[in-house]
């Protein structure tokens, strides 16, 4: 019989506390989710952090005030004092959350700091043995005074957005219920409707969070569309395909790290059959680097009359970029290949060395000046060397040699040299694919833009016959 009565008592208490327990569970869940989100973001957000603290603690406080908990816990003075301490402590993150919302200004910060300090003093008095009734009344006065003052300051500032209006509605509902509960208890009555106001606040915050999430999705969609347009525009400034040349076979590979990149390459042709090959790398990544790369394109087109003079071309490009690159710099390597004289002329601007594969042996050619866009008066020099039919030229950006494996080891010059040597019997297209595939396999996580230019100086018919023999 006693068991049946106890079960009915528990069921009756549970039915009377259904809403309170639901709000308590929802509060704790929301608080834990907010805490998890803060850890994921790896940055401290005062509004989110204080709300997480407030929600989780408020839910735990509701649970301890429920009839179910009172049935489970044995009545004691220690439990009563602990509940009082938690009841007071719950107001501290609530005030801090109110202040972090930005609705109450500087004057509100003083009120919040005073309310939090008084709250801490009341908590200390709980454990010093001060009568609980006196502490409860004092806490009600602090909560009433702080809430009224904060609400008065909040409504002095106009709500600009719909989210701000909804947020204020939730806060107002919560504060009204808090005031009602504390006034009734201060007058000697008993009220247990405060959690309805908190439920309204949670609903309003949920609406604001959902609305902002939808806005962010729309913004991200717009950004993705704009990036796709920017990607197509950037690809349009690059050579559409490897050019068909009488004396040379050119293969290019371009693999940006993001939708748009700071790498750039160009093939300049002349009426004599000579060509100029340029590869450039803008510091940084993404849209800013891509914009500077577009400027490099314009600057190079303006220097086409100097394509036979690598040092002069780089000097002209540098002069055009200085003052317009927004503190970003550009490295570049440019080689002019002249089949009429069997000569190559190379100049660099802080760029990795050019590789030349000749008769199965790889050599590096490096003639570097200052990076572009740093000093308008920078001078550049070039080196002229012989160009033999059958030579293979390799230009690239530093993303190739700096590609890092999982252990941090870089791909490096030696591996690149070995790959170029290994490709001696392959076409320029096959060599470019071999290098790009090897770098991608070495570093599955791409951390920089990758650009490759492979150029073969085609052997003439007589040489091809002798080579075959």
Wavefront OBJ file of the C-alpha trace (Angstrom):
o trace
v 0.000 0.000 0.000
v 2.835 2.345 0.919
v 4.545 1.618 -2.415
v 1.362 2.494 -4.321
v 1.030 5.783 -2.416
v 4.671 6.694 -3.080
v 4.261 6.006 -6.786
v 1.180 8.193 -6.960
v 2.982 10.929 -5.066
v 5.893 10.838 -7.515
v 3.531 10.867 -10.494
v 1.588 13.774 -9.055
v 4.726 15.790 -8.377
v 6.026 15.049 -11.857
v 2.790 16.200 -13.499
v 2.901 19.404 -11.494
v 6.514 20.023 -12.577
v 6.285 19.011 -16.236
v 6.831 22.511 -17.625
v 9.545 23.341 -15.084
v 11.431 20.108 -15.830
v 11.100 20.642 -19.579
v 12.482 24.188 -19.320
v 15.261 22.920 -17.027
v 16.254 20.215 -19.528
v 16.060 22.657 -22.438
v 18.163 25.229 -20.551
v 20.888 22.742 -19.661
v 20.940 21.391 -23.229
v 21.140 24.855 -24.767
v 23.891 25.817 -22.338
v 25.953 22.722 -23.127
v 25.478 23.230 -26.872
v 26.594 26.851 -26.550
v 29.663 25.753 -24.566
v 30.500 23.153 -27.237
v 30.068 25.741 -29.974
v 32.468 28.071 -28.171
v 35.110 25.334 -28.048
v 34.614 24.582 -31.741
v 35.040 28.240 -32.665
v 38.205 28.390 -30.504
v 37.577 32.018 -29.678
v 36.035 33.741 -26.669
v 32.680 35.401 -27.325
v 31.416 37.219 -24.232
v 27.737 37.128 -25.216
v 27.773 33.424 -26.113
v 29.905 32.428 -23.126
v 27.787 34.276 -20.553
v 24.613 32.897 -22.129
v 25.995 29.333 -21.981
v 26.911 29.810 -18.322
v 23.553 31.384 -17.553
v 21.449 28.758 -19.380
v 23.234 25.726 -17.925
v 23.212 27.113 -14.380
v 19.606 28.281 -14.626
v 18.489 24.843 -15.780
v 20.334 23.178 -12.897
v 18.732 25.664 -10.503
v 15.257 24.811 -11.846
v 15.989 21.126 -11.366
v 16.977 21.675 -7.734
v 13.767 23.674 -7.164
v 11.559 20.931 -8.597
v 9.370 18.670 -6.508
v 11.102 15.602 -7.954
v 14.415 16.759 -6.497
v 12.807 17.473 -3.120
v 11.445 13.943 -3.044
v 14.901 12.541 -3.834
v 16.929 14.737 -1.443
v 16.755 14.539 2.320
v 15.810 17.893 3.896
v 18.776 19.579 5.553
v 20.098 23.027 6.366
v 23.121 22.428 4.108
v 20.875 21.654 1.121
v 18.785 24.772 1.797
v 21.865 26.970 1.912
v 23.275 25.389 -1.256
v 20.015 26.076 -3.069
v 20.066 29.672 -1.869
v 23.666 30.120 -3.067
v 22.775 28.725 -6.479
v 19.675 30.915 -6.650
v 21.802 34.028 -6.057
v 24.661 32.867 -8.261
v 22.313 32.385 -11.255
v 21.734 36.154 -11.371
v 25.448 36.903 -11.993
v 25.724 35.394 -15.525
v 22.252 36.804 -16.253
v 23.462 40.354 -15.531
v 26.722 39.740 -17.417
v 24.766 38.420 -20.401
v 22.573 41.530 -20.297
v 25.672 43.740 -20.285
v 27.361 41.770 -23.110
v 24.287 42.249 -25.321
v 25.356 45.872 -25.784
v 21.915 47.249 -24.976
v 22.691 49.114 -21.753
v 25.798 51.147 -22.571
v 28.487 52.294 -20.164
v 26.107 53.266 -17.373
v 24.656 49.763 -17.480
v 28.103 48.274 -16.975
v 28.388 50.054 -13.632
v 24.974 48.696 -12.588
v 25.924 45.179 -13.664
v 29.238 45.295 -11.829
v 27.515 46.540 -8.672
v 24.817 43.841 -8.896
v 27.412 41.102 -9.425
v 29.500 42.347 -6.492
v 26.467 42.430 -4.195
v 25.509 38.965 -5.404
v 28.935 37.605 -4.472
v 28.649 39.228 -1.046
v 25.258 37.577 -0.523
v 26.688 34.194 -1.537
v 29.449 34.643 1.014
v 26.863 35.508 3.668
v 25.025 32.258 2.901
v 28.040 30.234 4.039
v 28.700 32.571 6.979
v 25.407 31.541 8.595
v 23.330 34.688 7.929
v 19.581 33.902 8.128
v 18.288 32.696 4.756
v 15.154 34.823 4.889
v 17.223 37.988 5.181
v 19.488 36.869 2.331
v 16.515 35.966 0.122
v 14.908 39.379 0.621
v 18.218 41.154 -0.020
v 18.724 39.147 -3.244
v 15.197 40.068 -4.385
v 15.982 43.766 -3.861
v 19.264 43.481 -5.813
v 17.570 41.629 -8.694
v 14.642 44.074 -8.828
v 16.848 47.180 -8.724
v 19.357 45.816 -11.230
v 16.713 44.548 -13.656
v 14.634 47.733 -13.631
v 17.710 49.924 -14.125
v 19.065 47.740 -16.933
v 15.720 47.626 -18.746
v 15.356 51.411 -18.469
v 18.796 51.901 -20.032
v 18.133 49.267 -22.706
v 15.003 50.966 -24.006
v 16.714 54.331 -24.214
v 18.515 53.047 -27.333
v 16.401 52.375 -30.450
v 16.260 48.847 -31.852
v 17.633 49.015 -35.381
v 17.091 45.478 -36.701
v 14.330 42.911 -36.445
v 16.684 40.601 -34.528
v 17.250 43.345 -31.952
v 13.479 43.789 -31.530
v 12.923 40.050 -31.000
v 15.870 39.895 -28.605
v 14.427 42.761 -26.563
v 11.015 41.099 -26.472
v 12.573 37.938 -25.008
v 14.624 39.886 -22.496
v 11.589 41.963 -21.505
v 9.466 38.859 -20.958
v 12.160 37.277 -18.819
v 12.789 40.426 -16.765
v 9.048 40.954 -16.197
v 8.631 37.424 -14.857
v 11.778 37.802 -12.736
v 10.461 41.056 -11.278
v 7.057 39.534 -10.607
v 8.582 36.534 -8.822
v 10.951 38.609 -6.706
v 8.343 41.245 -5.775
v 5.865 38.547 -4.678
v 8.526 36.766 -2.620
v 9.690 40.054 -1.132
v 6.116 40.704 0.040
v 6.005 37.306 1.728
v 4.165 35.376 -0.997
v 5.313 32.554 -3.207
v 5.573 32.641 -7.008
v 7.003 30.079 -9.403
v 6.423 31.604 -12.834
v 9.926 32.967 -13.519
v 10.877 30.023 -15.738
v 8.062 30.901 -18.170
v 9.908 34.124 -18.886
v 13.127 32.215 -19.408
v 11.329 29.882 -21.821
v 10.182 32.972 -23.782
v 13.774 34.246 -23.827
v 15.016 30.893 -25.149
v 12.400 30.948 -27.916
v 13.355 34.480 -28.933
v 17.052 33.621 -28.921
v 16.300 30.515 -30.980
v 14.486 32.649 -33.540
v 17.384 35.115 -33.700
v 19.914 32.281 -34.061
v 17.866 30.615 -36.831
v 17.367 33.920 -38.636
v 21.060 34.725 -38.494
v 21.950 31.206 -39.647
v 19.711 31.652 -42.706
v 21.277 35.059 -43.365
v 24.757 33.552 -43.140
v 23.749 30.776 -45.546
v 22.509 33.367 -48.030
v 25.669 35.425 -47.595
v 27.837 32.334 -48.065
v 25.876 31.416 -51.192
v 26.415 34.906 -52.582
v 30.121 34.764 -51.710
v 30.472 31.377 -53.433
v 28.795 32.747 -56.556
v 31.067 35.792 -56.561
v 34.131 33.588 -56.046
v 33.076 31.403 -58.954
v 32.765 34.478 -61.165
v 36.171 35.677 -59.918
v 37.637 32.234 -60.687
v 36.333 32.342 -64.252
v 37.630 35.875 -64.719
v 41.053 34.896 -63.414
v 41.213 31.854 -65.672
v 40.350 34.108 -68.598
v 43.529 36.166 -68.069
v 45.689 33.040 -68.285
v 46.611 31.485 -71.639
v 43.560 29.446 -72.662
v 45.656 26.509 -73.856
v 49.236 25.608 -74.586
v 50.172 27.564 -77.717
v 51.107 25.778 -80.955
v 54.621 26.898 -81.784
v 57.030 26.040 -84.564
v 60.162 25.685 -82.453
v 58.814 24.995 -78.984
v 56.416 22.689 -77.170
v 54.905 24.322 -74.067
v 52.854 22.637 -71.344
v 51.340 24.537 -68.412
v 49.707 23.329 -65.206
v 47.856 25.592 -62.796
v 46.303 24.359 -59.551
v 45.092 27.106 -57.195
v 44.763 26.391 -53.478
v 41.407 28.202 -53.326
v 38.875 29.341 -55.925
v 41.155 32.204 -56.888
v 44.901 32.380 -56.533
v 47.945 34.605 -56.581
v 49.931 32.573 -59.121
v 50.146 33.831 -62.677
v 51.875 32.744 -65.885
v 52.137 34.151 -69.377
v 53.482 33.119 -72.786
v 54.625 36.008 -74.983
v 55.171 35.324 -78.685
v 57.096 37.310 -81.248
v 57.016 37.296 -85.026
v 60.499 35.756 -85.251
v 59.465 32.517 -83.550
v 60.974 33.521 -80.207
v 58.879 33.260 -77.041
v 58.945 34.666 -73.546
v 57.804 32.578 -70.578
v 56.876 34.236 -67.304
v 55.688 32.807 -64.005
v 54.791 35.008 -61.033
v 53.676 34.411 -57.456
v 51.878 37.045 -55.379
v 52.342 36.860 -51.614
v 49.274 35.602 -49.774
v 46.281 33.739 -51.123
v 42.687 34.251 -52.145
v 41.006 37.325 -53.550
v 43.637 39.949 -52.557
v 46.416 37.950 -54.232
v 44.223 37.316 -57.282
v 43.601 41.047 -57.707
v 47.338 41.749 -57.651
v 47.861 38.905 -60.157
v 45.421 40.663 -62.492
v 47.515 43.807 -62.121
v 50.613 41.788 -63.058
v 48.826 40.727 -66.259
v 48.129 44.344 -67.215
v 51.669 45.416 -66.340
v 53.197 42.657 -68.475
v 51.026 43.533 -71.458
v 52.264 47.103 -71.157
v 55.874 45.818 -71.289
v 55.479 43.540 -74.320
v 57.899 45.748 -76.278
v 60.589 44.615 -73.814
v 59.913 40.892 -74.099
v 63.405 40.312 -75.565
v 64.927 41.994 -72.467
v 63.983 40.073 -69.287
v 65.695 42.519 -66.933
v 64.001 45.503 -68.591
v 60.603 43.779 -68.581
v 60.793 43.004 -64.847
v 61.932 46.549 -64.121
v 58.924 47.939 -65.999
v 56.501 45.603 -64.231
v 58.024 46.511 -60.868
v 57.638 50.221 -61.547
v 53.983 49.740 -62.496
v 53.189 47.691 -59.378
v 54.947 49.851 -56.802
v 52.428 51.903 -54.855
v 49.503 49.850 -56.153
v 50.039 46.422 -54.554
v 48.745 47.269 -51.039
v 51.920 46.124 -49.266
v 51.974 42.790 -51.061
v 54.970 41.717 -53.108
v 55.440 39.546 -56.172
v 58.167 37.099 -57.114
v 58.675 36.369 -60.807
v 60.903 34.524 -63.224
v 61.036 35.382 -66.931
v 62.984 33.681 -69.724
v 63.242 34.740 -73.372
v 63.965 31.872 -75.774
v 65.383 32.889 -79.172
v 65.628 30.046 -81.741
v 67.268 32.295 -84.336
v 70.373 32.681 -82.162
v 69.973 29.535 -80.040
v 70.101 31.688 -76.909
v 68.083 31.978 -73.717
v 68.019 35.041 -71.532
v 66.701 34.789 -67.974
v 65.990 37.231 -65.139
v 64.312 36.746 -61.781
v 62.786 38.802 -59.014
v 63.157 36.848 -55.777
v 61.927 33.712 -57.557
v 63.075 30.059 -57.285
v 65.691 29.131 -59.923
v 64.775 27.947 -63.402
v 65.720 24.358 -64.269
v 67.224 23.275 -67.602
v 67.361 19.613 -68.633
v 70.065 19.002 -71.240
v 71.364 15.626 -72.363
v 69.945 13.961 -69.263
v 71.559 16.421 -66.849
v 69.724 19.101 -64.864
v 71.179 22.520 -64.116
v 69.779 25.519 -62.255
v 69.781 29.043 -63.610
v 69.294 31.779 -61.048
v 69.651 35.503 -61.664
v 67.597 37.209 -58.981
v 66.882 40.785 -58.129
v 64.566 42.303 -55.533
v 60.959 41.089 -55.369
v 58.496 43.159 -57.403
v 56.289 45.915 -55.928
v 58.745 46.736 -53.141
v 60.990 49.536 -54.486
v 60.275 51.470 -57.707
v 63.992 52.020 -58.351
v 64.979 48.347 -58.012
v 67.419 47.204 -60.702
v 67.421 43.772 -62.344
v 70.009 41.865 -64.309
v 69.741 38.976 -66.742
v 71.946 36.079 -67.758
v 72.311 34.831 -71.335
v 73.198 31.240 -72.083
v 73.201 28.889 -75.029
v 69.987 27.123 -76.012
v 70.359 23.725 -77.634
v 67.696 21.832 -79.475
v 66.267 19.154 -77.200
v 66.624 21.333 -74.086
v 63.771 21.262 -71.589
v 63.004 24.387 -69.544
v 61.108 24.251 -66.245
v 59.569 27.293 -64.527
v 57.451 26.931 -61.387
v 56.220 28.709 -58.256
v 57.446 28.002 -54.735
v 54.306 25.989 -53.947
v 56.020 23.115 -55.787
v 59.239 22.960 -53.770
v 57.589 23.968 -50.458
v 54.860 21.322 -50.591
v 55.127 19.568 -47.228
v 54.489 15.932 -46.346
v 52.702 14.862 -43.172
v 55.990 14.941 -41.225
v 56.710 18.504 -42.383
v 59.435 17.591 -44.883
v 59.309 19.749 -48.019
v 59.339 18.397 -51.561
v 62.499 20.395 -52.263
v 64.762 21.118 -55.201
v 66.412 17.700 -55.309
v 63.169 15.773 -55.798
v 62.054 18.260 -58.442
v 65.401 17.921 -60.238
v 65.163 14.128 -60.123
v 61.631 14.208 -61.563
v 62.710 16.496 -64.387
v 65.601 14.177 -65.158
v 63.259 11.190 -65.054
v 60.976 12.873 -67.603
v 63.665 13.171 -70.286
v 61.993 10.604 -72.533
v 58.488 12.045 -72.040
v 56.682 14.860 -73.813
v 56.328 18.274 -72.205
v 52.701 17.497 -71.354
v 53.650 14.206 -69.737
v 56.475 15.858 -67.787
v 54.132 18.531 -66.428
v 51.631 15.870 -65.346
v 54.386 13.789 -63.745
v 55.593 16.707 -61.621
v 52.119 17.842 -60.551
v 51.029 14.307 -59.648
v 54.217 13.703 -57.651
v 53.804 16.944 -55.677
v 50.120 16.216 -55.004
v 50.980 12.712 -53.785
v 53.762 14.068 -51.585
v 51.501 16.663 -49.964
v 47.818 15.570 -50.040
v 46.849 18.786 -48.232
v 47.619 21.637 -50.615
v 48.906 24.697 -48.744
v 49.860 26.937 -51.667
v 49.057 27.573 -55.301
v 50.874 25.317 -57.786
v 52.020 26.482 -61.223
v 54.307 24.703 -63.691
v 55.603 25.625 -67.155
v 57.509 22.980 -69.119
v 58.979 24.086 -72.447
v 60.841 21.860 -74.928
v 63.067 23.323 -77.616
v 62.124 20.962 -80.419
v 65.016 19.179 -82.178
v 65.009 19.588 -85.938
v 64.502 16.670 -88.299
v 68.180 15.958 -88.818
v 68.865 15.927 -85.092
v 65.862 13.701 -84.462
v 67.228 11.139 -86.951
v 70.644 11.207 -85.288
v 69.083 10.822 -81.844
v 67.014 7.845 -83.040
v 70.114 6.254 -84.513
l 1 2 3 4 5 6 7 8 9 10 11 12 13 14 15 16 17 18 19 20 21 22 23 24 25 26 27 28 29 30 31 32 33 34 35 36 37 38 39 40 41 42 43 44 45 46 47 48 49 50 51 52 53 54 55 56 57 58 59 60 61 62 63 64 65 66 67 68 69 70 71 72 73 74 75 76 77 78 79 80 81 82 83 84 85 86 87 88 89 90 91 92 93 94 95 96 97 98 99 100 101 102 103 104 105 106 107 108 109 110 111 112 113 114 115 116 117 118 119 120 121 122 123 124 125 126 127 128 129 130 131 132 133 134 135 136 137 138 139 140 141 142 143 144 145 146 147 148 149 150 151 152 153 154 155 156 157 158 159 160 161 162 163 164 165 166 167 168 169 170 171 172 173 174 175 176 177 178 179 180 181 182 183 184 185 186 187 188 189 190 191 192 193 194 195 196 197 198 199 200 201 202 203 204 205 206 207 208 209 210 211 212 213 214 215 216 217 218 219 220 221 222 223 224 225 226 227 228 229 230 231 232 233 234 235 236 237 238 239 240 241 242 243 244 245 246 247 248 249 250 251 252 253 254 255 256 257 258 259 260 261 262 263 264 265 266 267 268 269 270 271 272 273 274 275 276 277 278 279 280 281 282 283 284 285 286 287 288 289 290 291 292 293 294 295 296 297 298 299 300 301 302 303 304 305 306 307 308 309 310 311 312 313 314 315 316 317 318 319 320 321 322 323 324 325 326 327 328 329 330 331 332 333 334 335 336 337 338 339 340 341 342 343 344 345 346 347 348 349 350 351 352 353 354 355 356 357 358 359 360 361 362 363 364 365 366 367 368 369 370 371 372 373 374 375 376 377 378 379 380 381 382 383 384 385 386 387 388 389 390 391 392 393 394 395 396 397 398 399 400 401 402 403 404 405 406 407 408 409 410 411 412 413 414 415 416 417 418 419 420 421 422 423 424 425 426 427 428 429 430 431 432 433 434 435 436 437 438 439 440 441 442 443 444 445 446 447 448 449 450 451 452 453 454 455 456 457 458 459 460 461 462 463 464 465 466 467 468 469
